[in-house]
Structures are given as C-alpha cells and as structure tokens.
Amino acid sequence: MDTLYWILIALSFLLAFVALFYPILPGVLFLALGFILYGVFYSFTPFTIPFIIIQAILFISLFVVDYVSNLYGVKRKGGSKAAIWGSTIGLIVGPFVIPIAGLLVGPFLGAVLAEIIVHKKSFPEAFRVGIGSLLGFIGGTIVKIFVQLIMICYFLWVVL
C-alpha cells in the first residue's frame, strides 16, 4: 500500500505543476492535497507548527506572485486594469482554444485586445503591453516553479 500512497501523493504534486500551465486547475490546492494525503495515509505528526507556518507563507507567496507578476509586467509597459483583466482571461481561455501555444498567446492577445478595445490604444502601444503581460506571466511561472519545489522539498525533508 505504501507504493500506492506515495503514487497518489506524487500525483497530487505533479498536478500542482501542471496547474502552472493550465491555470484553470487549482495548483495550490493540489499541493495541499499531497500534504493532507500524507497525513491521512501516515500521520499528521510531522506537520509541526513551524512546518505549517512556513508552508502557509509559501502558499500565500504563490498567490502574491501570480498577481504581482502580471500586474508588474502590464504596468511596466504602460498597460491598464483592462489589460490585466484581458491577460487573465486570455490565460484561462488560451490553453483551451490553442493547446500548449495558447498558454503564451492567450495572455498576450487578451492584454492587446483589451488595450485596443477599452482604451483605443494604437497597435504598437497595445503590443508593448501584451509583451509586458507575457513577460510577467513567464517570470511569475518561473518563480512559482521554484516556490513549489521548495515546498515539496521541505515537505519531503520533514517526513522522510
């Protein structure tokens, strides 16, 4: 049964990484699921107060990175709240419309279209905002990969 338990725990962690590229999936919740599965299958004893506090801070940082990276990328290139919303919608819809490539095309097009439609910006201005959105998304994803790896490594260090 140990093998099955660890496969389920590893699968939940793997889904957390998949969620970085398909943001409609609740990545943070899959990480938490892995921790909870370990507790149910084995024991919650290793999850001390310091462990819970550190993991909670890292969980919160995942949400903050998501928001701040997009905001920073769009604002740095002169974008508006409409571009942020367009980018977010594009990020959610893009991978379903254009599998794999939609992950990059969606946020870019969402930001560009939002700037053109809502604020009547020229295409070159809107294009710059789209690039900012794309760079923010890529930067945020890289940071989130490292944070999730830290969370999983810390978990393994505590339980093994």
Secondary structure, DSSP 8 states (H G I E B T S, - for coil): -HHHHHHHHHHHHHHHHHHHHSTTS-HHHHHHHHHHHHHHHT-STT--HHHHHHHHHHHHHHHHHHHHHHHHHHHHTT--HHHHHHHHHHHHHHHHHSTTTHHHHHHHHHHHHHHHHHH---HHHHHHHHHHHHHHHHHHHHHHHHHHHHHHHHHHHHH-
